[in-house]
Amino acid sequence: MQELDVRGLPPPEPFETIAHTLQTLSGQETLRVLIHREPYPLYEMLRGAGYAWRTAALQDGDFEILITHTA
């Protein structure tokens, strides 16, 4: 599992960083993202590109997103 911490980055850096990192993953690899807000625009991109994700709110107010490719 690859991990990516984009907490505190100004927009659009979290989206761009996540999108770039997803391009480097192998087919069944999972990307764990830590982010400071829920990224609704990212979900639209993931849906259109064939990814599945699970989002969990963390106790400190941040979010953890686990992303996998569904193809």
PDB file of N, CA, C, O and CB in Angstrom:
ATOM      1  N   MET A   1       0.849  -1.175   0.000  1.00  0.00           N
ATOM      2  CA  MET A   1       0.000   0.000   0.000  1.00  0.00           C
ATOM      3  C   MET A   1       0.894   1.238   0.000  1.00  0.00           C
ATOM      4  O   MET A   1       1.795   1.375   0.827  1.00  0.00           O
ATOM      5  CB  MET A   1      -0.965  -0.002   1.224  1.00  0.00           C
ATOM      6  N   GLN A   2       0.628   2.111  -0.923  1.00  0.00           N
ATOM      7  CA  GLN A   2       1.370   3.367  -0.982  1.00  0.00           C
ATOM      8  C   GLN A   2       0.608   4.417  -0.178  1.00  0.00           C
ATOM      9  O   GLN A   2      -0.623   4.429  -0.188  1.00  0.00           O
ATOM     10  CB  GLN A   2       1.578   3.835  -2.460  1.00  0.00           C
ATOM     11  N   GLU A   3       1.326   5.297   0.518  1.00  0.00           N
ATOM     12  CA  GLU A   3       0.694   6.323   1.338  1.00  0.00           C
ATOM     13  C   GLU A   3       1.056   7.700   0.827  1.00  0.00           C
ATOM     14  O   GLU A   3       2.169   7.935   0.357  1.00  0.00           O
ATOM     15  CB  GLU A   3       1.101   6.176   2.804  1.00  0.00           C
ATOM     16  N   LEU A   4       0.085   8.617   0.930  1.00  0.00           N
ATOM     17  CA  LEU A   4       0.256   9.976   0.457  1.00  0.00           C
ATOM     18  C   LEU A   4      -0.401  10.915   1.456  1.00  0.00           C
ATOM     19  O   LEU A   4      -1.584  10.768   1.763  1.00  0.00           O
ATOM     20  CB  LEU A   4      -0.341  10.159  -0.966  1.00  0.00           C
ATOM     21  N   ASP A   5       0.356  11.875   1.965  1.00  0.00           N
ATOM     22  CA  ASP A   5      -0.165  12.844   2.927  1.00  0.00           C
ATOM     23  C   ASP A   5      -0.214  14.205   2.242  1.00  0.00           C
ATOM     24  O   ASP A   5       0.823  14.816   1.982  1.00  0.00           O
ATOM     25  CB  ASP A   5       0.715  12.893   4.229  1.00  0.00           C
ATOM     26  N   VAL A   6      -1.420  14.673   1.953  1.00  0.00           N
ATOM     27  CA  VAL A   6      -1.586  15.966   1.292  1.00  0.00           C
ATOM     28  C   VAL A   6      -2.270  16.977   2.214  1.00  0.00           C
ATOM     29  O   VAL A   6      -2.783  17.997   1.754  1.00  0.00           O
ATOM     30  CB  VAL A   6      -2.393  15.803   0.001  1.00  0.00           C
ATOM     31  N   ARG A   7      -2.273  16.689   3.503  1.00  0.00           N
ATOM     32  CA  ARG A   7      -2.899  17.599   4.465  1.00  0.00           C
ATOM     33  C   ARG A   7      -2.188  18.944   4.447  1.00  0.00           C
ATOM     34  O   ARG A   7      -0.960  19.018   4.480  1.00  0.00           O
ATOM     35  CB  ARG A   7      -2.875  16.997   5.889  1.00  0.00           C
ATOM     36  N   GLY A   8      -2.980  19.995   4.394  1.00  0.00           N
ATOM     37  CA  GLY A   8      -2.443  21.342   4.479  1.00  0.00           C
ATOM     38  C   GLY A   8      -1.988  21.935   3.159  1.00  0.00           C
ATOM     39  O   GLY A   8      -1.667  23.122   3.108  1.00  0.00           O
ATOM     40  N   LEU A   9      -1.948  21.149   2.087  1.00  0.00           N
ATOM     41  CA  LEU A   9      -1.563  21.718   0.797  1.00  0.00           C
ATOM     42  C   LEU A   9      -2.699  22.584   0.263  1.00  0.00           C
ATOM     43  O   LEU A   9      -3.867  22.228   0.417  1.00  0.00           O
ATOM     44  CB  LEU A   9      -1.205  20.600  -0.218  1.00  0.00           C
ATOM     45  N   PRO A  10      -2.374  23.717  -0.363  1.00  0.00           N
ATOM     46  CA  PRO A  10      -3.435  24.578  -0.905  1.00  0.00           C
ATOM     47  C   PRO A  10      -3.995  23.989  -2.205  1.00  0.00           C
ATOM     48  O   PRO A  10      -3.279  23.313  -2.943  1.00  0.00           O
ATOM     49  CB  PRO A  10      -2.896  26.012  -1.156  1.00  0.00           C
ATOM     50  N   PRO A  11      -5.275  24.249  -2.481  1.00  0.00           N
ATOM     51  CA  PRO A  11      -5.856  23.784  -3.742  1.00  0.00           C
ATOM     52  C   PRO A  11      -5.125  24.425  -4.923  1.00  0.00           C
ATOM     53  O   PRO A  11      -4.713  25.580  -4.820  1.00  0.00           O
ATOM     54  CB  PRO A  11      -7.373  24.111  -3.801  1.00  0.00           C
ATOM     55  N   PRO A  12      -4.956  23.736  -6.005  1.00  0.00           N
ATOM     56  CA  PRO A  12      -5.416  22.386  -6.350  1.00  0.00           C
ATOM     57  C   PRO A  12      -4.358  21.321  -6.108  1.00  0.00           C
ATOM     58  O   PRO A  12      -4.468  20.221  -6.649  1.00  0.00           O
ATOM     59  CB  PRO A  12      -5.844  22.343  -7.794  1.00  0.00           C
ATOM     60  N   GLU A  13      -3.326  21.619  -5.302  1.00  0.00           N
ATOM     61  CA  GLU A  13      -2.209  20.679  -5.115  1.00  0.00           C
ATOM     62  C   GLU A  13      -2.634  19.296  -4.617  1.00  0.00           C
ATOM     63  O   GLU A  13      -2.111  18.307  -5.131  1.00  0.00           O
ATOM     64  CB  GLU A  13      -1.224  21.262  -4.145  1.00  0.00           C
ATOM     65  N   PRO A  14      -3.551  19.161  -3.647  1.00  0.00           N
ATOM     66  CA  PRO A  14      -3.933  17.802  -3.225  1.00  0.00           C
ATOM     67  C   PRO A  14      -4.499  16.984  -4.382  1.00  0.00           C
ATOM     68  O   PRO A  14      -4.108  15.833  -4.574  1.00  0.00           O
ATOM     69  CB  PRO A  14      -4.960  17.869  -2.094  1.00  0.00           C
ATOM     70  N   PHE A  15      -5.420  17.568  -5.155  1.00  0.00           N
ATOM     71  CA  PHE A  15      -6.022  16.872  -6.294  1.00  0.00           C
ATOM     72  C   PHE A  15      -4.956  16.473  -7.305  1.00  0.00           C
ATOM     73  O   PHE A  15      -4.926  15.327  -7.753  1.00  0.00           O
ATOM     74  CB  PHE A  15      -7.085  17.754  -6.966  1.00  0.00           C
ATOM     75  N   GLU A  16      -4.087  17.400  -7.667  1.00  0.00           N
ATOM     76  CA  GLU A  16      -3.052  17.133  -8.665  1.00  0.00           C
ATOM     77  C   GLU A  16      -2.074  16.071  -8.187  1.00  0.00           C
ATOM     78  O   GLU A  16      -1.673  15.203  -8.962  1.00  0.00           O
ATOM     79  CB  GLU A  16      -2.302  18.413  -9.002  1.00  0.00           C
ATOM     80  N   THR A  17      -1.689  16.133  -6.926  1.00  0.00           N
ATOM     81  CA  THR A  17      -0.747  15.168  -6.364  1.00  0.00           C
ATOM     82  C   THR A  17      -1.348  13.767  -6.341  1.00  0.00           C
ATOM     83  O   THR A  17      -0.679  12.792  -6.682  1.00  0.00           O
ATOM     84  CB  THR A  17      -0.333  15.586  -4.951  1.00  0.00           C
ATOM     85  N   ILE A  18      -2.603  13.673  -5.941  1.00  0.00           N
ATOM     86  CA  ILE A  18      -3.281  12.374  -5.899  1.00  0.00           C
ATOM     87  C   ILE A  18      -3.418  11.813  -7.312  1.00  0.00           C
ATOM     88  O   ILE A  18      -3.125  10.640  -7.541  1.00  0.00           O
ATOM     89  CB  ILE A  18      -4.677  12.501  -5.228  1.00  0.00           C
ATOM     90  N   ALA A  19      -3.861  12.641  -8.263  1.00  0.00           N
ATOM     91  CA  ALA A  19      -4.039  12.183  -9.648  1.00  0.00           C
ATOM     92  C   ALA A  19      -2.720  11.693 -10.230  1.00  0.00           C
ATOM     93  O   ALA A  19      -2.689  10.664 -10.905  1.00  0.00           O
ATOM     94  CB  ALA A  19      -4.613  13.313 -10.523  1.00  0.00           C
ATOM     95  N   HIS A  20      -1.639  12.408  -9.982  1.00  0.00           N
ATOM     96  CA  HIS A  20      -0.326  11.991 -10.496  1.00  0.00           C
ATOM     97  C   HIS A  20       0.109  10.670  -9.862  1.00  0.00           C
ATOM     98  O   HIS A  20       0.610   9.787 -10.557  1.00  0.00           O
ATOM     99  CB  HIS A  20       0.734  13.084 -10.226  1.00  0.00           C
ATOM    100  N   THR A  21      -0.076  10.532  -8.566  1.00  0.00           N
ATOM    101  CA  THR A  21       0.330   9.321  -7.860  1.00  0.00           C
ATOM    102  C   THR A  21      -0.466   8.119  -8.339  1.00  0.00           C
ATOM    103  O   THR A  21       0.090   7.028  -8.458  1.00  0.00           O
ATOM    104  CB  THR A  21       0.159   9.497  -6.353  1.00  0.00           C
ATOM    105  N   LEU A  22      -1.750   8.288  -8.615  1.00  0.00           N
ATOM    106  CA  LEU A  22      -2.568   7.180  -9.104  1.00  0.00           C
ATOM    107  C   LEU A  22      -2.030   6.628 -10.419  1.00  0.00           C
ATOM    108  O   LEU A  22      -2.148   5.430 -10.676  1.00  0.00           O
ATOM    109  CB  LEU A  22      -4.016   7.628  -9.281  1.00  0.00           C
ATOM    110  N   GLN A  23      -1.449   7.469 -11.243  1.00  0.00           N
ATOM    111  CA  GLN A  23      -0.899   7.023 -12.520  1.00  0.00           C
ATOM    112  C   GLN A  23       0.314   6.118 -12.344  1.00  0.00           C
ATOM    113  O   GLN A  23       0.667   5.380 -13.263  1.00  0.00           O
ATOM    114  CB  GLN A  23      -0.522   8.219 -13.366  1.00  0.00           C
ATOM    115  N   THR A  24       0.954   6.161 -11.184  1.00  0.00           N
ATOM    116  CA  THR A  24       2.158   5.370 -10.943  1.00  0.00           C
ATOM    117  C   THR A  24       1.870   4.028 -10.264  1.00  0.00           C
ATOM    118  O   THR A  24       2.779   3.211 -10.113  1.00  0.00           O
ATOM    119  CB  THR A  24       3.123   6.162 -10.099  1.00  0.00           C
ATOM    120  N   LEU A  25       0.630   3.790  -9.857  1.00  0.00           N
ATOM    121  CA  LEU A  25       0.292   2.562  -9.131  1.00  0.00           C
ATOM    122  C   LEU A  25       0.162   1.376 -10.065  1.00  0.00           C
ATOM    123  O   LEU A  25      -0.224   1.518 -11.225  1.00  0.00           O
ATOM    124  CB  LEU A  25      -1.000   2.744  -8.354  1.00  0.00           C
ATOM    125  N   SER A  26       0.490   0.204  -9.542  1.00  0.00           N
ATOM    126  CA  SER A  26       0.233  -1.026 -10.286  1.00  0.00           C
ATOM    127  C   SER A  26      -1.259  -1.332 -10.191  1.00  0.00           C
ATOM    128  O   SER A  26      -1.966  -0.726  -9.386  1.00  0.00           O
ATOM    129  CB  SER A  26       1.094  -2.221  -9.736  1.00  0.00           C
ATOM    130  N   GLY A  27      -1.734  -2.255 -10.997  1.00  0.00           N
ATOM    131  CA  GLY A  27      -3.153  -2.552 -11.129  1.00  0.00           C
ATOM    132  C   GLY A  27      -3.928  -2.779  -9.850  1.00  0.00           C
ATOM    133  O   GLY A  27      -5.028  -2.245  -9.707  1.00  0.00           O
ATOM    134  N   GLN A  28      -3.403  -3.548  -8.916  1.00  0.00           N
ATOM    135  CA  GLN A  28      -4.152  -3.885  -7.706  1.00  0.00           C
ATOM    136  C   GLN A  28      -3.647  -3.165  -6.460  1.00  0.00           C
ATOM    137  O   GLN A  28      -4.108  -3.450  -5.355  1.00  0.00           O
ATOM    138  CB  GLN A  28      -4.097  -5.366  -7.478  1.00  0.00           C
ATOM    139  N   GLU A  29      -2.719  -2.249  -6.623  1.00  0.00           N
ATOM    140  CA  GLU A  29      -2.162  -1.534  -5.480  1.00  0.00           C
ATOM    141  C   GLU A  29      -3.174  -0.532  -4.933  1.00  0.00           C
ATOM    142  O   GLU A  29      -3.959   0.051  -5.682  1.00  0.00           O
ATOM    143  CB  GLU A  29      -0.859  -0.817  -5.874  1.00  0.00           C
ATOM    144  N   THR A  30      -3.144  -0.343  -3.618  1.00  0.00           N
ATOM    145  CA  THR A  30      -4.031   0.611  -2.950  1.00  0.00           C
ATOM    146  C   THR A  30      -3.247   1.862  -2.584  1.00  0.00           C
ATOM    147  O   THR A  30      -2.093   1.789  -2.161  1.00  0.00           O
ATOM    148  CB  THR A  30      -4.676  -0.017  -1.687  1.00  0.00           C
ATOM    149  N   LEU A  31      -3.894   3.007  -2.754  1.00  0.00           N
ATOM    150  CA  LEU A  31      -3.307   4.276  -2.340  1.00  0.00           C
ATOM    151  C   LEU A  31      -4.054   4.762  -1.113  1.00  0.00           C
ATOM    152  O   LEU A  31      -5.275   4.920  -1.140  1.00  0.00           O
ATOM    153  CB  LEU A  31      -3.360   5.335  -3.488  1.00  0.00           C
ATOM    154  N   ARG A  32      -3.322   4.997  -0.040  1.00  0.00           N
ATOM    155  CA  ARG A  32      -3.897   5.549   1.193  1.00  0.00           C
ATOM    156  C   ARG A  32      -3.573   7.034   1.217  1.00  0.00           C
ATOM    157  O   ARG A  32      -2.405   7.422   1.216  1.00  0.00           O
ATOM    158  CB  ARG A  32      -3.341   4.818   2.483  1.00  0.00           C
ATOM    159  N   VAL A  33      -4.618   7.865   1.239  1.00  0.00           N
ATOM    160  CA  VAL A  33      -4.451   9.316   1.215  1.00  0.00           C
ATOM    161  C   VAL A  33      -4.927   9.897   2.540  1.00  0.00           C
ATOM    162  O   VAL A  33      -6.000   9.549   3.035  1.00  0.00           O
ATOM    163  CB  VAL A  33      -5.227   9.947   0.026  1.00  0.00           C
ATOM    164  N   LEU A  34      -4.123  10.780   3.104  1.00  0.00           N
ATOM    165  CA  LEU A  34      -4.529  11.566   4.266  1.00  0.00           C
ATOM    166  C   LEU A  34      -4.733  12.989   3.768  1.00  0.00           C
ATOM    167  O   LEU A  34      -3.849  13.567   3.136  1.00  0.00           O
ATOM    168  CB  LEU A  34      -3.459  11.498   5.439  1.00  0.00           C
ATOM    169  N   ILE A  35      -5.906  13.552   4.057  1.00  0.00           N
ATOM    170  CA  ILE A  35      -6.248  14.878   3.545  1.00  0.00           C
ATOM    171  C   ILE A  35      -7.059  15.634   4.604  1.00  0.00           C
ATOM    172  O   ILE A  35      -7.751  15.021   5.416  1.00  0.00           O
ATOM    173  CB  ILE A  35      -7.048  14.770   2.207  1.00  0.00           C
ATOM    174  N   HIS A  36      -6.967  16.953   4.588  1.00  0.00           N
ATOM    175  CA  HIS A  36      -7.581  17.774   5.624  1.00  0.00           C
ATOM    176  C   HIS A  36      -9.054  18.100   5.397  1.00  0.00           C
ATOM    177  O   HIS A  36      -9.709  18.631   6.294  1.00  0.00           O
ATOM    178  CB  HIS A  36      -6.826  19.036   5.747  1.00  0.00           C
ATOM    179  N   ARG A  37      -9.587  17.792   4.214  1.00  0.00           N
ATOM    180  CA  ARG A  37     -11.015  17.990   3.965  1.00  0.00           C
ATOM    181  C   ARG A  37     -11.499  16.928   2.988  1.00  0.00           C
ATOM    182  O   ARG A  37     -10.698  16.309   2.289  1.00  0.00           O
ATOM    183  CB  ARG A  37     -11.298  19.418   3.413  1.00  0.00           C
ATOM    184  N   GLU A  38     -12.792  16.722   2.942  1.00  0.00           N
ATOM    185  CA  GLU A  38     -13.317  15.701   2.036  1.00  0.00           C
ATOM    186  C   GLU A  38     -13.284  16.243   0.604  1.00  0.00           C
ATOM    187  O   GLU A  38     -13.872  17.289   0.329  1.00  0.00           O
ATOM    188  CB  GLU A  38     -14.771  15.284   2.442  1.00  0.00           C
ATOM    189  N   PRO A  39     -12.603  15.543  -0.310  1.00  0.00           N
ATOM    190  CA  PRO A  39     -12.360  16.061  -1.665  1.00  0.00           C
ATOM    191  C   PRO A  39     -13.421  15.634  -2.681  1.00  0.00           C
ATOM    192  O   PRO A  39     -13.190  14.724  -3.477  1.00  0.00           O
ATOM    193  CB  PRO A  39     -11.005  15.604  -2.145  1.00  0.00           C
ATOM    194  N   TYR A  40     -14.567  16.280  -2.654  1.00  0.00           N
ATOM    195  CA  TYR A  40     -15.666  15.889  -3.546  1.00  0.00           C
ATOM    196  C   TYR A  40     -15.284  15.921  -5.028  1.00  0.00           C
ATOM    197  O   TYR A  40     -15.701  15.019  -5.755  1.00  0.00           O
ATOM    198  CB  TYR A  40     -16.850  16.797  -3.317  1.00  0.00           C
ATOM    199  N   PRO A  41     -14.517  16.903  -5.525  1.00  0.00           N
ATOM    200  CA  PRO A  41     -14.121  16.860  -6.940  1.00  0.00           C
ATOM    201  C   PRO A  41     -13.278  15.624  -7.273  1.00  0.00           C
ATOM    202  O   PRO A  41     -13.361  15.099  -8.383  1.00  0.00           O
ATOM    203  CB  PRO A  41     -13.341  18.121  -7.299  1.00  0.00           C
ATOM    204  N   LEU A  42     -12.472  15.161  -6.317  1.00  0.00           N
ATOM    205  CA  LEU A  42     -11.673  13.953  -6.534  1.00  0.00           C
ATOM    206  C   LEU A  42     -12.576  12.748  -6.752  1.00  0.00           C
ATOM    207  O   LEU A  42     -12.284  11.907  -7.602  1.00  0.00           O
ATOM    208  CB  LEU A  42     -10.732  13.703  -5.342  1.00  0.00           C
ATOM    209  N   TYR A  43     -13.666  12.652  -5.999  1.00  0.00           N
ATOM    210  CA  TYR A  43     -14.569  11.515  -6.136  1.00  0.00           C
ATOM    211  C   TYR A  43     -15.130  11.427  -7.548  1.00  0.00           C
ATOM    212  O   TYR A  43     -15.261  10.331  -8.094  1.00  0.00           O
ATOM    213  CB  TYR A  43     -15.707  11.616  -5.125  1.00  0.00           C
ATOM    214  N   GLU A  44     -15.461  12.560  -8.141  1.00  0.00           N
ATOM    215  CA  GLU A  44     -15.982  12.567  -9.517  1.00  0.00           C
ATOM    216  C   GLU A  44     -14.937  12.045 -10.491  1.00  0.00           C
ATOM    217  O   GLU A  44     -15.253  11.264 -11.388  1.00  0.00           O
ATOM    218  CB  GLU A  44     -16.421  13.987  -9.926  1.00  0.00           C
ATOM    219  N   MET A  45     -13.688  12.476 -10.315  1.00  0.00           N
ATOM    220  CA  MET A  45     -12.615  12.013 -11.183  1.00  0.00           C
ATOM    221  C   MET A  45     -12.396  10.509 -10.999  1.00  0.00           C
ATOM    222  O   MET A  45     -12.227   9.785 -11.980  1.00  0.00           O
ATOM    223  CB  MET A  45     -11.313  12.790 -10.894  1.00  0.00           C
ATOM    224  N   LEU A  46     -12.397  10.042  -9.765  1.00  0.00           N
ATOM    225  CA  LEU A  46     -12.189   8.622  -9.491  1.00  0.00           C
ATOM    226  C   LEU A  46     -13.293   7.781 -10.122  1.00  0.00           C
ATOM    227  O   LEU A  46     -13.020   6.742 -10.722  1.00  0.00           O
ATOM    228  CB  LEU A  46     -12.131   8.370  -7.979  1.00  0.00           C
ATOM    229  N   ARG A  47     -14.518   8.222  -9.988  1.00  0.00           N
ATOM    230  CA  ARG A  47     -15.663   7.490 -10.545  1.00  0.00           C
ATOM    231  C   ARG A  47     -15.511   7.362 -12.061  1.00  0.00           C
ATOM    232  O   ARG A  47     -15.713   6.283 -12.617  1.00  0.00           O
ATOM    233  CB  ARG A  47     -17.001   8.205 -10.193  1.00  0.00           C
ATOM    234  N   GLY A  48     -15.159   8.446 -12.721  1.00  0.00           N
ATOM    235  CA  GLY A  48     -15.015   8.446 -14.168  1.00  0.00           C
ATOM    236  C   GLY A  48     -13.827   7.655 -14.674  1.00  0.00           C
ATOM    237  O   GLY A  48     -13.822   7.200 -15.818  1.00  0.00           O
ATOM    238  N   ALA A  49     -12.809   7.487 -13.824  1.00  0.00           N
ATOM    239  CA  ALA A  49     -11.586   6.797 -14.235  1.00  0.00           C
ATOM    240  C   ALA A  49     -11.546   5.337 -13.797  1.00  0.00           C
ATOM    241  O   ALA A  49     -10.538   4.663 -14.009  1.00  0.00           O
ATOM    242  CB  ALA A  49     -10.387   7.517 -13.681  1.00  0.00           C
ATOM    243  N   GLY A  50     -12.618   4.835 -13.191  1.00  0.00           N
ATOM    244  CA  GLY A  50     -12.677   3.422 -12.834  1.00  0.00           C
ATOM    245  C   GLY A  50     -12.008   3.059 -11.523  1.00  0.00           C
ATOM    246  O   GLY A  50     -11.451   1.969 -11.392  1.00  0.00           O
ATOM    247  N   TYR A  51     -12.055   3.959 -10.550  1.00  0.00           N
ATOM    248  CA  TYR A  51     -11.483   3.665  -9.235  1.00  0.00           C
ATOM    249  C   TYR A  51     -12.598   3.482  -8.213  1.00  0.00           C
ATOM    250  O   TYR A  51     -13.684   4.046  -8.349  1.00  0.00           O
ATOM    251  CB  TYR A  51     -10.521   4.792  -8.789  1.00  0.00           C
ATOM    252  N   ALA A  52     -12.316   2.695  -7.203  1.00  0.00           N
ATOM    253  CA  ALA A  52     -13.194   2.553  -6.043  1.00  0.00           C
ATOM    254  C   ALA A  52     -12.466   3.185  -4.863  1.00  0.00           C
ATOM    255  O   ALA A  52     -11.235   3.198  -4.827  1.00  0.00           O
ATOM    256  CB  ALA A  52     -13.561   1.034  -5.758  1.00  0.00           C
ATOM    257  N   TRP A  53     -13.208   3.701  -3.912  1.00  0.00           N
ATOM    258  CA  TRP A  53     -12.583   4.329  -2.753  1.00  0.00           C
ATOM    259  C   TRP A  53     -13.458   4.148  -1.524  1.00  0.00           C
ATOM    260  O   TRP A  53     -14.661   3.903  -1.607  1.00  0.00           O
ATOM    261  CB  TRP A  53     -12.327   5.823  -3.013  1.00  0.00           C
ATOM    262  N   ARG A  54     -12.807   4.277  -0.398  1.00  0.00           N
ATOM    263  CA  ARG A  54     -13.483   4.241   0.901  1.00  0.00           C
ATOM    264  C   ARG A  54     -12.930   5.389   1.714  1.00  0.00           C
ATOM    265  O   ARG A  54     -11.717   5.502   1.890  1.00  0.00           O
ATOM    266  CB  ARG A  54     -13.279   2.861   1.639  1.00  0.00           C
ATOM    267  N   THR A  55     -13.805   6.240   2.209  1.00  0.00           N
ATOM    268  CA  THR A  55     -13.405   7.412   2.979  1.00  0.00           C
ATOM    269  C   THR A  55     -13.801   7.225   4.434  1.00  0.00           C
ATOM    270  O   THR A  55     -14.908   6.776   4.732  1.00  0.00           O
ATOM    271  CB  THR A  55     -14.041   8.697   2.402  1.00  0.00           C
ATOM    272  N   ALA A  56     -12.890   7.571   5.340  1.00  0.00           N
ATOM    273  CA  ALA A  56     -13.177   7.515   6.769  1.00  0.00           C
ATOM    274  C   ALA A  56     -12.750   8.831   7.404  1.00  0.00           C
ATOM    275  O   ALA A  56     -11.652   9.329   7.154  1.00  0.00           O
ATOM    276  CB  ALA A  56     -12.453   6.309   7.444  1.00  0.00           C
ATOM    277  N   ALA A  57     -13.628   9.385   8.222  1.00  0.00           N
ATOM    278  CA  ALA A  57     -13.290  10.584   8.985  1.00  0.00           C
ATOM    279  C   ALA A  57     -12.436  10.168  10.173  1.00  0.00           C
ATOM    280  O   ALA A  57     -12.775   9.225  10.889  1.00  0.00           O
ATOM    281  CB  ALA A  57     -14.574  11.345   9.454  1.00  0.00           C
ATOM    282  N   LEU A  58     -11.334  10.868  10.379  1.00  0.00           N
ATOM    283  CA  LEU A  58     -10.451  10.587  11.498  1.00  0.00           C
ATOM    284  C   LEU A  58     -10.837  11.451  12.695  1.00  0.00           C
ATOM    285  O   LEU A  58     -11.516  12.465  12.539  1.00  0.00           O
ATOM    286  CB  LEU A  58      -8.981  10.829  11.106  1.00  0.00           C
ATOM    287  N   GLN A  59     -10.411  11.055  13.871  1.00  0.00           N
ATOM    288  CA  GLN A  59     -10.791  11.771  15.082  1.00  0.00           C
ATOM    289  C   GLN A  59     -10.296  13.209  15.108  1.00  0.00           C
ATOM    290  O   GLN A  59     -10.904  14.059  15.758  1.00  0.00           O
ATOM    291  CB  GLN A  59     -10.271  11.044  16.280  1.00  0.00           C
ATOM    292  N   ASP A  60      -9.199  13.492  14.408  1.00  0.00           N
ATOM    293  CA  ASP A  60      -8.657  14.855  14.416  1.00  0.00           C
ATOM    294  C   ASP A  60      -9.318  15.773  13.382  1.00  0.00           C
ATOM    295  O   ASP A  60      -8.917  16.927  13.233  1.00  0.00           O
ATOM    296  CB  ASP A  60      -7.166  14.809  14.164  1.00  0.00           C
ATOM    297  N   GLY A  61     -10.336  15.259  12.663  1.00  0.00           N
ATOM    298  CA  GLY A  61     -11.044  16.062  11.676  1.00  0.00           C
ATOM    299  C   GLY A  61     -10.541  15.878  10.252  1.00  0.00           C
ATOM    300  O   GLY A  61     -11.170  16.361   9.311  1.00  0.00           O
ATOM    301  N   ASP A  62      -9.421  15.188  10.078  1.00  0.00           N
ATOM    302  CA  ASP A  62      -8.901  14.899   8.751  1.00  0.00           C
ATOM    303  C   ASP A  62      -9.620  13.669   8.186  1.00  0.00           C
ATOM    304  O   ASP A  62     -10.471  13.078   8.852  1.00  0.00           O
ATOM    305  CB  ASP A  62      -7.360  14.672   8.797  1.00  0.00           C
ATOM    306  N   PHE A  63      -9.271  13.292   6.956  1.00  0.00           N
ATOM    307  CA  PHE A  63      -9.895  12.146   6.307  1.00  0.00           C
ATOM    308  C   PHE A  63      -8.830  11.191   5.784  1.00  0.00           C
ATOM    309  O   PHE A  63      -7.744  11.603   5.377  1.00  0.00           O
ATOM    310  CB  PHE A  63     -10.813  12.605   5.163  1.00  0.00           C
ATOM    311  N   GLU A  64      -9.168   9.909   5.807  1.00  0.00           N
ATOM    312  CA  GLU A  64      -8.354   8.864   5.200  1.00  0.00           C
ATOM    313  C   GLU A  64      -9.161   8.299   4.043  1.00  0.00           C
ATOM    314  O   GLU A  64     -10.327   7.937   4.202  1.00  0.00           O
ATOM    315  CB  GLU A  64      -7.960   7.740   6.241  1.00  0.00           C
ATOM    316  N   ILE A  65      -8.521   8.225   2.861  1.00  0.00           N
ATOM    317  CA  ILE A  65      -9.187   7.685   1.693  1.00  0.00           C
ATOM    318  C   ILE A  65      -8.325   6.540   1.166  1.00  0.00           C
ATOM    319  O   ILE A  65      -7.128   6.711   0.933  1.00  0.00           O
ATOM    320  CB  ILE A  65      -9.418   8.789   0.598  1.00  0.00           C
ATOM    321  N   LEU A  66      -8.938   5.380   0.983  1.00  0.00           N
ATOM    322  CA  LEU A  66      -8.272   4.222   0.404  1.00  0.00           C
ATOM    323  C   LEU A  66      -8.792   4.073  -1.019  1.00  0.00           C
ATOM    324  O   LEU A  66      -9.992   3.899  -1.230  1.00  0.00           O
ATOM    325  CB  LEU A  66      -8.522   2.917   1.253  1.00  0.00           C
ATOM    326  N   ILE A  67      -7.884   4.142  -2.002  1.00  0.00           N
ATOM    327  CA  ILE A  67      -8.276   4.137  -3.415  1.00  0.00           C
ATOM    328  C   ILE A  67      -7.673   2.932  -4.110  1.00  0.00           C
ATOM    329  O   ILE A  67      -6.482   2.660  -3.967  1.00  0.00           O
ATOM    330  CB  ILE A  67      -7.834   5.441  -4.120  1.00  0.00           C
ATOM    331  N   THR A  68      -8.503   2.200  -4.872  1.00  0.00           N
ATOM    332  CA  THR A  68      -8.036   1.075  -5.671  1.00  0.00           C
ATOM    333  C   THR A  68      -8.656   1.171  -7.066  1.00  0.00           C
ATOM    334  O   THR A  68      -9.733   1.743  -7.237  1.00  0.00           O
ATOM    335  CB  THR A  68      -8.394  -0.285  -4.991  1.00  0.00           C
ATOM    336  N   HIS A  69      -7.975   0.615  -8.046  1.00  0.00           N
ATOM    337  CA  HIS A  69      -8.487   0.593  -9.402  1.00  0.00           C
ATOM    338  C   HIS A  69      -9.427  -0.600  -9.556  1.00  0.00           C
ATOM    339  O   HIS A  69      -9.101  -1.698  -9.107  1.00  0.00           O
ATOM    340  CB  HIS A  69      -7.329   0.528 -10.433  1.00  0.00           C
ATOM    341  N   THR A  70     -10.568  -0.408 -10.171  1.00  0.00           N
ATOM    342  CA  THR A  70     -11.564  -1.481 -10.264  1.00  0.00           C
ATOM    343  C   THR A  70     -11.493  -2.252 -11.573  1.00  0.00           C
ATOM    344  O   THR A  70     -12.186  -3.257 -11.730  1.00  0.00           O
ATOM    345  CB  THR A  70     -12.945  -0.910 -10.100  1.00  0.00           C
ATOM    346  N   ALA A  71     -10.674  -1.806 -12.513  1.00  0.00           N
ATOM    347  CA  ALA A  71     -10.588  -2.493 -13.812  1.00  0.00           C
ATOM    348  C   ALA A  71      -9.933  -3.816 -13.603  1.00  0.00           C
ATOM    349  O   ALA A  71      -9.752  -4.573 -14.557  1.00  0.00           O
ATOM    350  CB  ALA A  71      -9.806  -1.662 -14.858  1.00  0.00           C
TER     351      ALA A  71
END
